[in-house]
């Protein structure tokens, strides 16, 4: 296989119960067939995150949203090769050179999830009032323009299809929404799939892998809730 490329982009696991929308870099590294798709192979991003119950060192893969360090993981990874989580060869969804949206440059903005699964972004530019209209598979929000909403090391929030669908499903089901920050790194937690429909207090971090953060009450956690609080016409 050719050398992986590092490009501006966003990616997401196709099957995950947690996610990582708030990122510290706008680039991803992997193999891509096109500008967008569901078949990218993305390089693991592993970092230490404590130990398993048996005392073995544990790592968290930010890319594929899973832990590494079991006996099976060690057996599958010879010492001469870089560490790879068990999902390292799993296809992922991705968009290269995604639209970067700075909401402070627009007014009367709305963001909806269409029946076709695309994000429908509509806004009026502050400079001249021109209509800004986009239908997108995924969208990045420039967090540097929103001080105080998220930790300062977060440069952008990636609104991926699973995140948008999970948030819409939670709102439709009447699940109590919120946004739980990791007790270790401060990054916001994202619930996906069944977890987005079942309020709970204990949350695992998609950024650092810490799995013992607790919200005061049982909620469905998503960073998109904070965006909606600031922009009521979103979702």
PyMOL commands that set and color helices and strands:
alter all, ss='L'
color gray80, all
select helices_A, chain A and resi 71-75+103-105+143-145+161-173+193-196+224-230
alter helices_A, ss='H'
color red, helices_A
select strands_A, chain A and resi 5-13+18-19+22-23+27-31+36-42+46-51+57-61+66-68+92-96+100-101+106-113+119-125+131-136+139-142+156-159+177-178+190-191+200-203+213-221
alter strands_A, ss='S'
color yellow, strands_A
deselect
rebuild
show_as cartoon
